Amino acid sequence: MANDRRESYTRDGIEAMKWGLVRATIDRDVWDSVRGEGAMRCFAGSPDEGYRISFDHDAILHDREQEPGYEPPTWMTHHRLPPVSQKRNEITDRTAYVEDYQGNRTSETFDVWADPPNSGTFEVQGLYRKWVNRVDEVFTGWDQVDHMPYEKNFWEAASRLRDAIKPLETMSVPGEPYYAACRSLGLVEHDPGAQGTTPPERMWAPQINGPIDRFVIPLQGTFLNLFVLGELLAAQLDGMGKMWQNARLSVMEIGWYATKKMSRDAGRIDVQAIIKSAGWVVGAMGLIAMPTPASIGLAATGIILASADAILEEIKNGGKDVLDLEVAIQGGSAEEILRSTESALNSDRTSGLEPQIEIDEADSIDMLGVARSHLDNDQAVYDVAAKTYKTCFTMEVSDVQEDTAPNTKQDVDISVEFERLRDAGKTFADELGQELQGVSRGVQDTFSTSSAWERPELPGGVAIGIGLTGPWENWSPVRDHLVRILDTTATQVVEVGEYLISAANYLERQDASAKEAMEKASQELDKMFK
């Protein structure tokens, strides 16, 4: 009875799969009910043809029908059941009836598509509707195709998020604003691809040493930490998409094998549906690569991506592989097989589909918790003397204006090209600040609502997975936290840029107006980093 065609998870596809299971279930129940009365009871027919069955005599009684003068017993009857339509909306024949011993239709009729009585026994009245209702119940929630999270929504959002955060990874690439500003400040030792061009020497002055050493140089590390955080959010979306894609395929796989098990020929042999285990989300996060800092202001090894390294290490420690799971569809009757199908979909904690989604979403929530912990607790540690910067997600530096060479007198050890210093400040205040604001807007626009995460409810009022929106309540706060950090960092970049411009003007002009402007910029800078 099993249809060899595997349908796709679409509205039409799942309806076709369910209706195929309905037809097979009706056939199995009619067969089992007739044979339950006796192994030799009359049985002829199929869902396409309808059925002629008996409950009160064995088929052997018909062997004498060709004998001259034979009269069958008057108590002998047959039930005639109509064909089961090929589709739900093509039902035309609703009536079953009883034939007498001579094959004549009697007045005893039944509506097989009526609401069934709840007797707990085989009843011809409402027989077909009973199994339609039962199959619909088994697939409640899973058959709401238009309300099931769609994998492409997650993959497209992951792609948009990666496009948004890409500048964070490439800030130190020649041609980018951060690189250009650092080159102007003399922090670039080698200019890749610049023919015959030697980068300028670093500028020094008590007024600018602190901001350069304590903000500009470690800023690269903060960018890369934030890039990894953005990649974690994007990888979670990739994994979610794969998880929901697998769920859709698995629903159809389980339904197909349930239909196969309903076949009269299946006997006592259990059939095995193959679905995939949890591991999609953690697996996707495991593909995140640690970015490599560039040599800007010090050797690249001096920039330590502490937060990113800690998160990726925890992802590595919690790694798991997606495995094939064998889901046995078992049972000796139509109802037992449907119960086994329900278990395969909803409740089997070892290999059931819904529990695997719960595991994946719990893994997602756990790793988002790890990220939030590092967002809340990690602190940058700068050892300027050792030229090492343990960077985290934020530029929460103290004493940003502290001169790293405090023993130097104010009027010596000053090496500044004023226009070059102004150019660096303008690049920070204008181009880099705007670029970070653009990154922030792109991140904020990724899944600004939870609608794509919403999923149907299963029987009992519980949702597929964890809650009605899964990890959304955990994912979106981390996304929002990333946006806030980007906005704050953009403001810090602008303030540092304005300060460098004021410092250039003061060092060049040494007049009261320039001094006042610099003091005001200095105060604003101190406020920003308190």
C-alpha positions, 0 to 999 in steps of 0.5 A: 500500500505504501506510495513509492513517491516521496513528497516535498514539504509543501502545503500540497506535499504534506497533504498528499503524504497525509492522505496517502497515510489515511488511505493506508491506515483505513486499508490496514484497519479494515483488513485487521478488523475483518481478519480479527473475526477469523482468518478466513473471513471474506475480504476483497478490495482496496482503497481504490476499489472499495471493499466487500467484507464479512464479519459473520462467515468464512469465505469457504462458504462461497465455495459451494455456490456453484453446486446445483440447488445450493442456498446460502444461509439466510443469516450470511451478510456482507458489508460494502464500503465505498472507495477511499478518494485519492484526495481529501477534496474529492470525496463523492461516495460516502455510503457503506451498506449491508448486502443480504445472503443473496447479494441484495442491498439492504436498508442498513446503511452507514456514512463512512465520512461522518463524525465517528462514534467513540465506542472504542470498537470497529464501527463502519459508521464514520470509519473513514473520518475516524482515521482522517481525524487521527492522522491529522492529530498525529501531524498537528503542528508539523503540517502547518507549512506556512507557519513553520520557520523557513530555512532560507529566511535564516540563511539570507539573514546570516548572509546580510549579517556577514555583509554588515560585519565584514568591515570589522574584519578588514579595517586593517587592510590598506585602503580602509579608513582605520588603516589610512589613519594608522598610516598617517600616525606612523603606525604602519611599518610596511606598506603592502603593494606600495611601490617605492613608498615608505610609510612615515615615522610614528609621531610623538608628543605628550598630548597624543601618545596616550590616545595612540597607545591606549586607543588607536593601536588596540582598537584593531583587536576590539574590531576583530573581537566584535567581528567574531561575535557577529560571526557567532550570531550569523553562524547560529542563523546558519545552523538554525536554517539547517536544523529547520531544513532537516526538520521539514525533510524528516517530517516527510520521511517519518510520514512515508515510513509510517505509510509503508508500515501500514501495508498489509504486507509489512507484518511484524517487521519494523521499518526504520526512518532515518533522520538527523540528530541535533548538532546543526547549531554547534556545528555551524559555530565550529566553523568560525575561524579566528581572525589574524591581527595586522602589525599596526603599531606593534607586532601582530602577536601583541594583539590578543583577542581574549574574548573571541578566543575564549568564546571559540574555545568554549564552542570547540569544547561543546562540539558535537557531530550531526548523526544519522538516527534510526527511528523505528516505526512499530506496531501491530495495528493501525492505532499502534503504528500511528502512536509510534509515528507520534513518538517519532515526531514528538516524544521519543527523547532518544531519536524523536524529531522534536526533542532533537530540535529542543537540543539544538535550540538549547545548545544555541541558548547556552552559547549565547549565554557564554557570549553574554557573560563575556560581553558583561565581564571581560575587561581589556588589559593593556601592557604598553611597556610589554607591547601587549594588548589583551583586547575584548569587545569594548574600548573601556580604557581608563586614563586614555590621555595618559602619556606612556612616556611620563618622564619626558619633558613637555618641550622635548621629544615632540615629533609631529607633522601637523597636517598628517596628524590632522588627516588622521583625526579627520579620518577617524572623526569622519570616515571611520565613525561613519563606517562603524555606524553603517555596520551598526545599522546593518546588524540592527536590521538583521531579524528586527522582529521574531516573526521568522522564528515563530513556529506552530504548537503541538497537541497539548499547547506546547510549541515545536522546540523551545517556546514559540520563538525558540532562541530568539529571546536570547539571540536578539539581546546579544545582537542588540548588545553588539549594536550598542557597542558599535554605536559607542565605539563609533562615538569614541572614534569620533571623539578621539578623531576630534581630539587629534585634530585639536592637538594638531592645531594646538601643537602647530599654533600654540595660541590661546584659541587652539589651547582652549579648543584642545582643552575642551576636546580633552574634557570630552575625551575624558568623559567618554572613557570614564 
